[in-house]
């Protein structure tokens, strides 16, 4: 599975981190990234409220013909949105990790390098070189 992009949304739906990991992906404008994050946040919130299952966590996976979006929401409301290549399930590109395991590791890196950073303010854009370096290193290792 190739991880294409990672988005981190704060509890209000604001985009605090976005990074593409595959070359050749179409670049969006800053405004388009913010609209995408806000739209997903709204759809996620609506889906958790209209679900027939009590205390539903909302959207956890959206699958399209060429890619899938996997969402993990923390207890504080921060959302991790991972965009992956859909081909992994059929071809098994040598990577044995499932998207849930990848998101959990990304969350662990976020907790270790962003949340423990004394200069980081909650719900503000993530500007942490150690997080970027370790995230890139991890995703390169599992590719």
Secondary structure per residue as TSV (DSSP state, phi and psi in degrees):
chain	resnum	aa	ss	phi	psi
A	1	X	-	360.0	128.3
A	2	X	-	-96.6	123.3
A	3	X	E	-79.5	120.8
A	4	X	E	-90.6	-45.8
A	5	X	E	-150.2	158.9
A	6	X	E	-132.8	133.0
A	7	X	E	-124.0	138.3
A	8	X	E	-120.7	124.9
A	9	X	E	-112.8	136.9
A	10	X	-	-76.1	176.8
A	11	X	T	-65.9	-17.6
A	12	X	T	-92.6	-1.5
A	13	X	S	93.7	5.8
A	14	X	-	-80.9	142.2
A	15	X	E	-78.9	117.9
A	16	X	E	-108.1	-13.2
A	17	X	E	-157.3	137.9
A	18	X	E	-150.1	132.7
A	19	X	E	-150.3	134.9
A	20	X	E	-96.2	140.2
A	21	X	-	-114.5	-8.3
A	22	X	S	-110.4	131.6
A	23	X	T	-68.9	149.4
A	24	X	T	90.1	-2.1
A	25	X	-	-71.8	142.4
A	26	X	-	-65.7	128.0
A	27	X	-	-83.4	136.0
A	28	X	-	-100.5	162.7
A	29	X	-	-76.3	163.5
A	30	X	H	-57.2	-42.0
A	31	X	H	-63.3	-39.4
A	32	X	H	-65.7	-38.1
A	33	X	H	-62.9	-41.8
A	34	X	H	-65.9	-40.1
A	35	X	H	-64.7	-43.3
A	36	X	H	-58.2	-46.6
A	37	X	H	-63.1	-45.8
A	38	X	H	-64.5	-39.1
A	39	X	H	-65.7	-46.2
A	40	X	H	-62.2	-42.5
A	41	X	H	-58.6	-43.6
A	42	X	H	-65.3	-45.1
A	43	X	H	-64.3	-39.0
A	44	X	H	-62.2	-44.8
A	45	X	H	-64.5	-43.1
A	46	X	H	-64.8	-43.2
A	47	X	H	-63.4	-33.3
A	48	X	H	-72.1	-26.5
A	49	X	H	-85.3	-32.7
A	50	X	H	-92.4	-2.7
A	51	X	-	-64.4	138.4
A	52	X	S	-72.8	-11.9
A	53	X	S	-88.4	122.8
A	54	X	T	-59.7	141.5
A	55	X	T	56.8	38.5
A	56	X	-	-64.5	146.1
A	57	X	-	-88.8	3.3
A	58	X	-	86.8	-160.3
A	59	X	-	-67.9	130.1
A	60	X	-	-114.1	-23.9
A	61	X	E	-154.7	135.9
A	62	X	E	-126.5	123.3
A	63	X	E	-113.3	128.2
A	64	X	-	-111.4	-174.8
A	65	X	S	-70.5	-29.9
A	66	X	S	-118.3	-14.4
A	67	X	E	-151.0	167.0
A	68	X	E	-131.6	147.1
A	69	X	E	-111.5	126.2
A	70	X	E	-114.6	131.7
A	71	X	E	-120.3	135.4
A	72	X	E	-127.0	124.3
A	73	X	E	-108.5	127.5
A	74	X	-	-78.4	172.1
A	75	X	T	-65.3	-23.8
A	76	X	T	-86.5	-3.8
A	77	X	S	97.3	-3.3
A	78	X	-	-70.0	135.8
A	79	X	E	-113.7	136.3
A	80	X	E	-109.8	118.4
A	81	X	E	-113.5	114.1
A	82	X	E	-109.0	125.1
A	83	X	E	-102.1	122.3
A	84	X	E	-126.5	159.4
A	85	X	E	-72.5	136.5
A	86	X	T	-76.6	-18.6
A	87	X	T	-67.8	-16.8
A	88	X	H	-59.1	-41.7
A	89	X	H	-61.8	-34.4
A	90	X	H	-85.1	-37.5
A	91	X	H	-104.4	-25.3
A	92	X	-	59.1	72.3
A	93	X	-	-70.5	27.1
A	94	X	S	93.2	-10.3
A	95	X	-	-97.3	122.6
A	96	X	-	-94.1	-6.0
A	97	X	-	-79.1	139.3
A	98	X	-	-89.8	160.0
A	99	X	H	-55.3	-36.2
A	100	X	H	-61.7	-40.4
A	101	X	H	-67.1	-37.1
A	102	X	H	-66.4	-45.9
A	103	X	H	-63.0	-39.2
A	104	X	H	-62.4	-40.0
A	105	X	H	-68.2	-40.4
A	106	X	H	-61.2	-41.9
A	107	X	H	-62.7	-39.9
A	108	X	H	-63.8	-43.2
A	109	X	H	-63.4	-39.8
A	110	X	H	-61.2	-45.3
A	111	X	I	-64.4	-41.3
A	112	X	I	-72.4	-40.6
A	113	X	I	-106.6	-19.8
A	114	X	I	-103.9	-55.0
A	115	X	I	-68.4	-27.1
A	116	X	T	-89.3	-0.9
A	117	X	-	-77.7	119.7
A	118	X	T	-66.8	-14.8
A	119	X	T	-95.0	-6.0
A	120	X	-	-83.8	134.9
A	121	X	-	-106.9	133.6
A	122	X	T	-52.6	143.6
A	123	X	T	65.4	11.9
A	124	X	S	-101.9	160.1
A	125	X	-	-55.1	142.0
A	126	X	-	-82.6	116.9
A	127	X	-	-128.2	77.1
A	128	X	-	-134.6	109.6
A	129	X	H	-62.3	-38.5
A	130	X	H	-63.4	-37.5
A	131	X	H	-63.9	-48.3
A	132	X	H	-58.1	-47.1
A	133	X	H	-63.4	-47.4
A	134	X	H	-70.2	-34.8
A	135	X	H	-64.8	-48.1
A	136	X	H	-62.0	-43.1
A	137	X	H	-60.4	-46.8
A	138	X	H	-61.1	-47.5
A	139	X	H	-68.7	-30.1
A	140	X	H	-69.9	-36.0
A	141	X	H	-65.0	-37.5
A	142	X	H	-90.2	-7.3
A	143	X	-	-70.4	360.0
